[in-house]
Structure formats: C-alpha cells, structure tokens
Amino acid sequence: MDDQPAPRRNRSKKTVIRASEIGAYVYCRRAWWFKRVAGFNPQGREEAFASGTAAHARHGRLVQRSQWQRKAALLLMLAGLILLLIVAVLLLRV
C-alpha cells in the first residue's frame, strides 16, 4: 500500500472558502464581498484601504459609545422610577 495521499483532482466546480476568508467576512462582510465576489484587488490602493480601516475603527468606537450611553440612560431611568415610587409612598403616608 502507498501511504501517500491521492493526487488532487480538478475540484474547480466546488467553491472553497478558507478560514482566513471567514475571518475577513466576520470582520467586514462588505470588504469580503468586494474581494471575493466583485474581484476588487486592493493592491496599489493602500491609501484608500487605510482610510477604510480608519473609518471602521471610528464606527466601532461610535457603536461602543452609543451602547454605553444606552446603558447609562436605562440606569438613570430606573433610578428615577425608584425615586418616584419613594416619593409616592411618602406622600401617601401623610
């Protein structure tokens, strides 16, 4: 028996997606689409690529900030409701 793997046959009919492509898709599905489907090649366009990376970073910070603000607003609303209940109970006791 031969322990060597069988030679690769023409598998061009099957689409192969590598692990690195999954990572690229998770990071930015639009960028993955541009490269994989539209055939966009960022070679020679490093400045535009860097600009897009910076835009993604800014957007990520904006999303994080808005999530923090939403949590703070919910906590403040809860504190206001608790204070309103305390005042209502105190006024009804009088």
One Martini backbone bead per residue (centre of mass of N, CA, C, O) as a GRO file, in nm:
protein
   94
    1MET     BB    1   0.098   0.035   0.018
    2ASP     BB    2   0.025   0.373  -0.019
    3ASP     BB    3   0.087   0.667   0.196
    4GLN     BB    4   0.004   0.854  -0.012
    5PRO     BB    5  -0.175   1.085  -0.127
    6ALA     BB    6  -0.397   1.162  -0.335
    7PRO     BB    7  -0.437   1.318  -0.603
    8ARG     BB    8  -0.549   1.600  -0.721
    9ARG     BB    9  -0.839   1.704  -0.839
   10ASN     BB   10  -1.069   1.864  -1.012
   11ARG     BB   11  -1.234   2.127  -0.799
   12SER     BB   12  -1.358   2.388  -0.946
   13LYS     BB   13  -1.672   2.342  -0.880
   14LYS     BB   14  -1.583   2.405  -0.599
   15THR     BB   15  -1.618   2.598  -0.321
   16VAL     BB   16  -1.356   2.758  -0.141
   17ILE     BB   17  -1.333   2.831   0.209
   18ARG     BB   18  -1.132   2.991   0.411
   19ALA     BB   19  -1.052   3.087   0.725
   20SER     BB   20  -0.958   3.375   0.646
   21GLU     BB   21  -1.230   3.449   0.509
   22ILE     BB   22  -1.403   3.432   0.759
   23GLY     BB   23  -1.257   3.653   0.911
   24ALA     BB   24  -1.311   3.873   0.700
   25TYR     BB   25  -1.621   3.853   0.714
   26VAL     BB   26  -1.655   3.918   1.015
   27TYR     BB   27  -1.521   4.195   1.001
   28CYS     BB   28  -1.609   4.242   0.668
   29ARG     BB   29  -1.841   4.167   0.438
   30ARG     BB   30  -1.788   4.380   0.219
   31ALA     BB   31  -1.488   4.326   0.172
   32TRP     BB   32  -1.524   4.036   0.098
   33TRP     BB   33  -1.704   4.086  -0.148
   34PHE     BB   34  -1.513   4.258  -0.312
   35LYS     BB   35  -1.294   4.034  -0.335
   36ARG     BB   36  -1.462   3.767  -0.410
   37VAL     BB   37  -1.692   3.877  -0.613
   38ALA     BB   38  -1.583   4.156  -0.753
   39GLY     BB   39  -1.252   4.155  -0.766
   40PHE     BB   40  -1.115   4.337  -0.570
   41ASN     BB   41  -0.789   4.498  -0.565
   42PRO     BB   42  -0.585   4.661  -0.320
   43GLN     BB   43  -0.356   4.696  -0.495
   44GLY     BB   44  -0.233   5.026  -0.487
   45ARG     BB   45  -0.465   5.108  -0.238
   46GLU     BB   46  -0.362   5.177   0.057
   47GLU     BB   47  -0.497   5.446   0.125
   48ALA     BB   48  -0.792   5.350   0.101
   49PHE     BB   49  -0.763   5.115   0.296
   50ALA     BB   50  -0.682   5.287   0.545
   51SER     BB   51  -0.937   5.457   0.544
   52GLY     BB   52  -1.134   5.219   0.594
   53THR     BB   53  -1.011   5.127   0.860
   54ALA     BB   54  -1.061   5.396   1.010
   55ALA     BB   55  -1.369   5.396   0.973
   56HIS     BB   56  -1.418   5.136   1.132
   57ALA     BB   57  -1.302   5.238   1.399
   58ARG     BB   58  -1.495   5.474   1.439
   59HIS     BB   59  -1.754   5.308   1.434
   60GLY     BB   60  -1.686   5.130   1.679
   61ARG     BB   61  -1.673   5.362   1.884
   62LEU     BB   62  -1.964   5.461   1.840
   63VAL     BB   63  -2.103   5.202   1.927
   64GLN     BB   64  -1.987   5.187   2.213
   65ARG     BB   65  -2.095   5.461   2.309
   66SER     BB   66  -2.399   5.404   2.260
   67GLN     BB   67  -2.414   5.164   2.454
   68TRP     BB   68  -2.334   5.318   2.707
   69GLN     BB   69  -2.562   5.534   2.694
   70ARG     BB   70  -2.797   5.335   2.714
   71LYS     BB   71  -2.726   5.220   2.992
   72ALA     BB   72  -2.732   5.490   3.141
   73ALA     BB   73  -3.028   5.559   3.077
   74LEU     BB   74  -3.154   5.312   3.216
   75LEU     BB   75  -3.044   5.372   3.499
   76LEU     BB   76  -3.173   5.652   3.529
   77MET     BB   77  -3.464   5.558   3.495
   78LEU     BB   78  -3.466   5.366   3.736
   79ALA     BB   79  -3.396   5.580   3.949
   80GLY     BB   80  -3.646   5.757   3.895
   81LEU     BB   81  -3.860   5.543   3.965
   82ILE     BB   82  -3.771   5.497   4.255
   83LEU     BB   83  -3.810   5.790   4.349
   84LEU     BB   84  -4.110   5.805   4.277
   85LEU     BB   85  -4.200   5.582   4.474
   86ILE     BB   86  -4.099   5.709   4.732
   87VAL     BB   87  -4.266   5.968   4.715
   88ALA     BB   88  -4.545   5.831   4.700
   89VAL     BB   89  -4.527   5.687   4.973
   90LEU     BB   90  -4.481   5.942   5.148
   91LEU     BB   91  -4.749   6.090   5.060
   92LEU     BB   92  -4.948   5.855   5.156
   93ARG     BB   93  -4.870   5.870   5.469
   94VAL     BB   94  -4.985   6.174   5.522
   0.00000   0.00000   0.00000
